Amino acid sequence: MAENKTPKDLYIFLTSKSPDIYINVIGYCIEHYTLNQVRLLEISEDRGQMGSVMNALTNFRDQILARLKYLQSCQYDYIDRCEKTIKKETK
């Protein structure tokens, strides 16, 4: 249950290429705060790279959403993929 009822925006500065580490942060904030939106940010030194940075952020967002979807269905995609790989190798 959200402790703070005032809607807030959550800003996450990306420092890792793995979306998994952000899942707990997002989950905690959803549980304890009322969120308007979650914004993913990445600092780029080259303004000419904005298009590729935006594409990467969109892809990253999609990866986070996919992992959250898996978790809602009681699956963890990394573990499930590893288990499928192991089963294929042992056959």
BELTA-V968244 format. One line per field, one symbol per residue. ss: DSSP state (A for helix, B for strand, O for the rest). phi: phi as a letter, one per 20 degrees, with the letter a starting at -180 (. if undefined). burial: + if it has 9 or more other ideal C-beta (glycine too) atoms within 8 Angstrom, else -. A space follows every 10 residues. Layout:
ss = ???
phi = ???
burial = ???
This chain:
ss = OOOBBBBBBB BBBOOOOOOA AAAAAAAAAA AABBBBBBBB BOOOOOAAAA AAAAAAAAAA AAAAAAAAAA AAOOOOAAAA AAAAAAAAAA O
phi = .fedeffced ddefcceeff feffffffff fdcedfadde ccecedffeg ffffffffff gfffffffff ffemccgfff fffffffffe e
burial = -+-----+-+ -+-+----+- -++-++--++ --+++--+-+ -+-------- --+--++--+ +-++-+++-+ +-----+--+ ---------- -
